[in-house]
């Protein structure tokens, strides 16, 4: 079993809203779907860990949390294999004794006395996912903290929610981590991001992983657009800015210059460019997009933004296309041609 963690989520261990409505969402009735998401609080369980009960807790948690606990100890905390309790125990004893561990634990508990809001949001999203994808297996949801190691890991039967990566943009911890977590990322480490980031991770890792054969900018754009379009449909009340991770200013810039962005992609012959070094600037997280805009005020991830617009335009012209059918369209050119997209 391989733990699925996106590279941008990894930062190392203990380095000692609704502003805009959603476009084109098609609301469906999911009230008949019997589902209630419960987020297991492994972060709370950690409160019972003491130097003299490490081995007992290790055996208990291995039974209770299964794959998650094994992944947590080996890949997130990097403490060791829980099957080797003799080697793991001294590492955990040292961890729970540190001031950093206890300060972070306190902050997590103060920020999240409960997760009722997030449970409601995830329940609604996964009811929608179940509506569109009948037979979908709903995973366990397990909250934890790991010293800023990972935000939304997807494992064999679970999705993790790293609460220390959602403490709020003004958390006292994030300024000290600027070397590995720049401010343009940590500004999104807020409670309202838990639901969209968790759902996004599920879509990308479980529902619709990207094809390794996608190499051109157009293929990447259409993939990203499909992910965001699914998010449109399963989270109709979540702001577009939260889905894509834009500030209000970035959203306004992208919308205002949409036609110009599209013209730039055509002018520079970027759609069929397969050199990732050339196109990654239009797909990855950044404070802005180089080459576009003045004074670095442009929005980042403009390939993602335009890909979203492409897919929305396609679905508007083909309203009978179901979500599963959309995801089955493997040829990005079909989406581009069928969208008749001309920059807005």
Backbone torsions as a table, in degrees:
resi	resn	phi	psi	omega
1	UNK	NA	134.5	-179.1
2	UNK	-115.2	126.8	175.3
3	UNK	-69.9	132.5	-177.6
4	UNK	-100.8	107.6	179.5
5	UNK	-130.6	122.1	177.5
6	UNK	-66.9	139.7	-176.6
7	UNK	-52.6	-43.1	-177.9
8	UNK	-63.6	-12.6	-177.6
9	UNK	-84.7	-14.3	-171.2
10	UNK	-91.5	126.4	-175.8
11	UNK	-132.2	-5.2	-179.4
12	UNK	99.7	170.0	-173.7
13	UNK	-109.8	127.0	173.9
14	UNK	41.2	70.0	-179.2
15	UNK	-72.7	74.6	176.2
16	UNK	-60.4	NA	NA
17	UNK	NA	50.5	-167.5
18	UNK	-82.7	106.5	-178.0
19	UNK	-106.3	-31.3	-177.8
20	UNK	-136.6	142.0	178.2
21	UNK	-75.5	162.4	-177.7
22	UNK	-82.8	144.3	178.4
23	UNK	-89.2	132.9	164.8
24	UNK	68.5	17.2	179.8
25	UNK	-72.1	141.0	178.2
26	UNK	-107.6	105.5	-175.3
27	UNK	-75.6	134.3	178.0
28	UNK	-124.8	158.5	-179.7
29	UNK	-87.2	116.0	179.5
30	UNK	-115.1	12.7	-175.3
31	UNK	-65.0	-22.5	-178.2
32	UNK	-82.3	-9.0	-177.1
33	UNK	-83.3	121.7	-176.4
34	UNK	-85.2	94.9	-178.1
35	UNK	-154.6	133.7	175.5
36	UNK	-140.3	112.9	-178.1
37	UNK	-77.4	132.3	173.7
38	UNK	-119.8	127.6	178.3
39	UNK	-94.5	116.3	179.1
40	UNK	-73.2	136.1	-173.8
41	UNK	-99.5	75.4	174.5
42	UNK	-64.7	-28.7	176.6
43	UNK	-59.9	-34.8	177.0
44	UNK	-72.1	-37.8	179.0
45	UNK	-59.5	-35.1	-179.7
46	UNK	-60.6	-21.9	-179.0
47	UNK	-64.3	-21.9	-179.2
48	UNK	-88.4	-1.2	-177.7
49	UNK	-78.5	121.8	178.2
50	UNK	-127.9	163.3	-177.7
51	UNK	-58.9	-30.8	-175.2
52	UNK	-93.3	1.5	180.0
53	UNK	-128.1	18.3	-175.1
54	UNK	-58.3	-47.4	-176.4
55	UNK	-68.1	-37.3	177.6
56	UNK	-64.0	-47.8	179.9
57	UNK	-64.9	-36.8	179.2
58	UNK	-59.7	-46.2	178.8
59	UNK	-65.5	-42.1	-179.2
60	UNK	-62.9	-46.5	-176.0
61	UNK	-72.7	-30.1	176.8
62	UNK	-63.6	-39.4	176.7
63	UNK	-70.7	-44.2	-172.5
64	UNK	-74.9	-39.9	-172.4
65	UNK	-110.0	-5.4	170.2
66	UNK	50.3	-122.6	-176.4
67	UNK	-57.0	-41.3	-178.4
68	UNK	-59.4	-46.5	-176.0
69	UNK	-64.7	-40.3	177.8
70	UNK	-62.5	-44.2	177.9
71	UNK	-65.5	-40.0	-178.1
72	UNK	-60.4	-48.9	-176.5
73	UNK	-70.1	-38.7	-174.1
74	UNK	-86.6	-41.8	-169.7
75	UNK	-107.1	-26.2	-178.7
76	UNK	-97.3	-56.1	178.6
77	UNK	-80.1	-24.1	-177.5
78	UNK	55.6	41.3	-179.2
79	UNK	-91.6	-23.1	-179.7
80	UNK	135.1	178.3	-179.5
81	UNK	-79.8	121.5	-179.3
82	UNK	-65.0	-16.0	175.6
83	UNK	-73.1	-16.7	177.1
84	UNK	-107.9	74.8	-173.5
85	UNK	-64.2	-29.6	-179.5
86	UNK	-65.0	-38.3	178.8
87	UNK	-80.5	-31.4	-177.2
88	UNK	-73.7	-38.3	-172.5
89	UNK	-53.9	-51.3	-178.1
90	UNK	-64.2	-30.7	177.8
91	UNK	-66.9	-46.0	-180.0
92	UNK	-67.2	-36.8	177.5
93	UNK	-59.5	-39.4	179.6
94	UNK	-70.4	-39.2	-179.1
95	UNK	-63.1	-49.5	-175.0
96	UNK	-68.9	-14.3	179.8
97	UNK	-88.9	-8.3	-175.4
98	UNK	-80.0	149.0	175.9
99	UNK	-64.8	-36.2	-179.1
100	UNK	-61.1	-45.8	-179.9
101	UNK	-59.2	-47.6	-175.7
102	UNK	-72.3	-33.7	176.6
103	UNK	-67.6	-40.6	179.1
104	UNK	-67.9	-42.4	177.9
105	UNK	-57.2	-45.0	179.5
106	UNK	-61.5	-43.8	-179.2
107	UNK	-64.5	-40.9	178.7
108	UNK	-62.1	-45.3	-178.3
109	UNK	-66.3	-37.9	179.5
110	UNK	-68.4	-37.6	-179.0
111	UNK	-74.9	-33.5	-175.6
112	UNK	-127.6	72.3	173.8
113	UNK	-62.5	-27.4	171.8
114	UNK	-152.3	171.8	-178.7
115	UNK	-125.7	34.9	-175.7
116	UNK	-64.1	-42.1	179.5
117	UNK	-61.5	-44.5	-179.4
118	UNK	-67.8	-35.8	177.4
119	UNK	-64.5	-39.9	177.5
120	UNK	-64.8	-42.8	179.9
121	UNK	-64.0	-42.7	179.3
122	UNK	-69.9	-36.0	176.8
123	UNK	-60.2	-46.6	179.7
124	UNK	-63.2	-44.4	-178.8
125	UNK	-63.2	-43.4	-176.9
126	UNK	-79.2	-21.2	168.3
127	UNK	-64.8	-43.2	177.8
128	UNK	-64.4	-43.6	178.3
129	UNK	-60.1	-41.2	178.8
130	UNK	-66.2	-35.4	177.7
131	UNK	-62.3	-47.7	-176.6
132	UNK	-79.1	-27.7	-177.7
133	UNK	-128.0	75.6	-178.5
134	UNK	-56.4	141.5	-179.6
135	UNK	87.2	-1.0	178.0
136	UNK	-59.2	135.2	179.5
137	UNK	-87.0	115.1	-180.0
138	UNK	-80.8	124.1	-176.7
139	UNK	-79.8	172.8	168.2
140	UNK	-74.4	150.4	174.8
141	UNK	-118.6	121.8	-173.6
142	UNK	-128.9	120.3	178.2
143	UNK	-87.8	144.2	-177.5
144	UNK	-157.0	175.5	163.7
145	UNK	-139.3	146.9	-172.2
146	UNK	-139.5	19.3	-178.9
147	UNK	76.3	41.2	175.3
148	UNK	65.3	33.3	-178.5
149	UNK	-84.3	-40.8	-173.7
150	UNK	-158.5	149.8	-175.3
151	UNK	-97.8	-55.7	-173.8
152	UNK	-135.8	67.8	-178.9
153	UNK	-70.6	144.8	177.1
154	UNK	-115.7	121.3	-178.3
155	UNK	-115.3	-163.1	-173.2
156	UNK	-58.6	-42.6	-178.6
157	UNK	-138.6	21.1	-173.7
158	UNK	-147.4	161.3	164.1
159	UNK	-120.8	127.6	177.8
160	UNK	-90.6	150.9	177.1
161	UNK	-125.5	102.6	-177.9
162	UNK	-79.0	94.4	-172.3
163	UNK	-63.1	-25.2	177.4
164	UNK	-71.1	-9.9	175.3
165	UNK	-99.4	13.9	178.3
166	UNK	-141.3	39.9	-174.8
167	UNK	-85.5	-4.2	-177.4
168	UNK	108.6	143.9	-175.4
169	UNK	-60.5	-25.3	-178.2
170	UNK	-97.2	16.0	178.7
171	UNK	-57.3	140.3	-179.1
172	UNK	-66.8	-16.7	-176.2
173	UNK	-79.7	-35.5	-169.2
174	UNK	-67.1	-36.8	178.1
175	UNK	-58.0	-31.3	179.6
176	UNK	-74.8	-9.3	-176.5
177	UNK	-108.3	15.1	-174.5
178	UNK	-55.9	-28.6	-179.7
179	UNK	-64.3	-30.1	-178.2
180	UNK	-115.8	-21.3	178.5
181	UNK	-127.8	92.0	-178.7
182	UNK	-65.3	159.4	-174.0
183	UNK	-63.4	-28.5	179.8
184	UNK	-69.1	-16.0	172.1
185	UNK	-92.6	-47.4	-173.9
186	UNK	-67.8	-19.2	177.4
187	UNK	-63.8	-18.9	179.5
188	UNK	-97.4	5.9	179.9
189	UNK	-85.3	64.1	-174.0
190	UNK	-121.9	159.3	-179.8
191	UNK	-56.2	-37.7	-177.9
192	UNK	-69.7	-11.0	177.0
193	UNK	-87.0	-10.0	-176.5
194	UNK	-59.6	-50.3	-176.3
195	UNK	-65.5	-53.3	-179.6
196	UNK	-61.8	-37.4	-179.5
197	UNK	-70.3	-37.1	179.0
198	UNK	-67.5	-45.2	178.6
199	UNK	-64.8	-41.9	178.3
200	UNK	-59.6	-43.7	179.3
201	UNK	-60.9	-41.9	179.0
202	UNK	-62.4	-45.0	-179.1
203	UNK	-61.7	-46.7	-175.4
204	UNK	-70.5	-35.6	-172.7
205	UNK	-96.6	-31.3	-174.4
206	UNK	-113.4	-49.8	-174.8
207	UNK	-76.4	-43.8	-171.2
208	UNK	-148.3	70.5	176.8
209	UNK	-65.0	148.0	-178.8
210	UNK	-73.8	141.7	177.3
211	UNK	-70.7	130.1	179.4
212	UNK	-64.1	-15.3	179.8
213	UNK	-83.2	-6.2	175.7
214	UNK	-71.1	113.3	-177.4
215	UNK	-126.3	-29.9	-178.6
216	UNK	-80.0	159.7	177.3
217	UNK	-59.5	-40.9	179.7
218	UNK	-59.8	-43.4	179.3
219	UNK	-62.2	-43.8	177.4
220	UNK	-63.1	-42.7	-179.0
221	UNK	-61.3	-45.3	-178.4
222	UNK	-66.9	-40.2	176.2
223	UNK	-59.0	-50.5	-179.4
224	UNK	-60.6	-39.7	179.1
225	UNK	-64.0	-38.7	177.7
226	UNK	-63.9	-42.9	179.1
227	UNK	-58.4	-47.7	-178.5
228	UNK	-69.0	-32.2	177.4
229	UNK	-67.5	-39.7	175.1
230	UNK	-61.8	-41.1	177.0
231	UNK	-61.7	-36.9	174.1
232	UNK	-53.5	-48.4	-172.1
233	UNK	-75.8	-32.9	-175.1
234	UNK	-96.0	-10.8	175.4
235	UNK	-132.2	65.5	-173.2
236	UNK	-64.6	-17.2	-178.8
237	UNK	-101.0	2.4	179.2
238	UNK	-91.0	134.5	-176.9
239	UNK	-63.3	145.4	176.4
240	UNK	-58.2	-36.7	179.8
241	UNK	-61.2	-36.8	178.4
242	UNK	-71.6	-37.0	-179.2
243	UNK	-61.8	-47.7	-175.6
244	UNK	-91.9	-15.5	178.3
245	UNK	84.0	31.8	178.6
246	UNK	-95.5	153.0	164.9
247	UNK	-78.8	169.6	177.3
248	UNK	-60.6	-38.7	-179.3
249	UNK	-68.0	-40.9	178.9
250	UNK	-65.1	-40.8	178.5
251	UNK	-62.2	-45.3	179.5
252	UNK	-61.6	-39.3	179.4
253	UNK	-65.5	-47.1	-178.4
254	UNK	-62.8	-44.2	178.3
255	UNK	-64.2	-43.7	-177.1
256	UNK	-65.9	-31.2	-176.9
257	UNK	-110.7	20.1	-176.2
258	UNK	-55.5	-47.0	-178.4
259	UNK	-64.3	-37.7	179.9
260	UNK	-69.9	-36.4	177.7
261	UNK	-62.4	-47.0	179.5
262	UNK	-61.0	-42.4	178.7
263	UNK	-62.6	-36.5	178.1
264	UNK	-63.6	-44.9	179.0
265	UNK	-59.7	-40.6	179.4
266	UNK	-71.2	-43.8	-178.2
267	UNK	-61.2	-38.8	-177.8
268	UNK	-89.9	5.7	179.6
269	UNK	54.3	48.0	-173.9
270	UNK	-91.8	-23.5	-171.9
271	UNK	-57.5	-38.3	-176.3
272	UNK	-106.9	16.6	177.1
273	UNK	-73.1	127.8	-177.9
274	UNK	-108.1	1.5	177.0
275	UNK	-83.1	104.6	-174.7
276	UNK	-62.4	-30.7	178.4
277	UNK	-62.1	-27.2	179.8
278	UNK	-84.7	-33.0	-172.5
279	UNK	-103.2	-11.2	-174.3
280	UNK	-60.9	-27.5	179.9
281	UNK	-61.7	-19.3	-179.7
282	UNK	-96.4	2.9	-173.9
283	UNK	-126.0	-26.8	-170.3
284	UNK	-100.5	165.5	179.7
285	UNK	-64.1	139.9	180.0
286	UNK	-168.1	164.6	176.7
287	UNK	-74.8	-24.2	179.4
288	UNK	-165.2	176.6	178.0
289	UNK	-103.1	117.1	177.5
290	UNK	-58.3	149.1	175.7
291	UNK	83.7	-21.3	-176.6
292	UNK	-114.0	137.1	179.5
293	UNK	82.5	166.7	178.2
294	UNK	-110.5	149.0	175.7
295	UNK	58.4	29.9	174.9
296	UNK	58.0	34.8	-179.0
297	UNK	-97.6	0.5	-177.8
298	UNK	-68.9	157.1	176.1
299	UNK	-77.9	151.0	174.9
300	UNK	-85.1	176.7	172.6
301	UNK	52.5	43.4	-175.7
302	UNK	-69.6	-25.2	172.8
303	UNK	-66.2	-36.0	177.2
304	UNK	-67.5	-45.4	180.0
305	UNK	-59.8	-49.3	-178.9
306	UNK	-67.9	-36.0	175.9
307	UNK	-60.3	-38.8	176.4
308	UNK	-61.2	-46.1	179.0
309	UNK	-62.1	-40.1	178.1
310	UNK	-58.4	-49.6	-177.0
311	UNK	-67.3	-40.5	176.3
312	UNK	-59.4	-42.8	179.1
313	UNK	-64.2	-40.4	178.6
314	UNK	-61.5	-47.5	-177.1
315	UNK	-68.5	-29.8	176.0
316	UNK	-66.1	-36.7	179.1
317	UNK	-81.6	-17.1	-178.5
318	UNK	-129.9	66.3	-173.2
319	UNK	-65.7	-17.1	179.6
320	UNK	-84.5	-4.4	179.5
321	UNK	-74.1	123.8	178.5
322	UNK	-79.1	164.2	177.2
323	UNK	-61.0	-46.4	177.0
324	UNK	-58.6	-38.8	179.7
325	UNK	-66.6	-38.2	177.1
326	UNK	-60.2	-45.5	-178.0
327	UNK	-68.5	-21.9	-180.0
328	UNK	-81.2	-11.2	178.2
329	UNK	-74.9	107.1	-173.7
330	UNK	-88.0	-18.9	-176.8
331	UNK	-94.1	110.9	-179.8
332	UNK	-61.3	-28.3	179.9
333	UNK	-63.6	-33.0	177.7
334	UNK	-61.1	-41.8	178.9
335	UNK	-66.4	-45.5	-179.7
336	UNK	-61.3	-49.9	-177.9
337	UNK	-64.9	-41.8	-176.8
338	UNK	-73.5	-19.7	-178.7
339	UNK	-78.1	-27.2	-172.8
340	UNK	54.5	30.6	-176.0
341	UNK	-70.4	134.1	179.8
342	UNK	-131.2	23.6	178.5
343	UNK	98.2	27.6	177.5
344	UNK	112.4	NA	NA
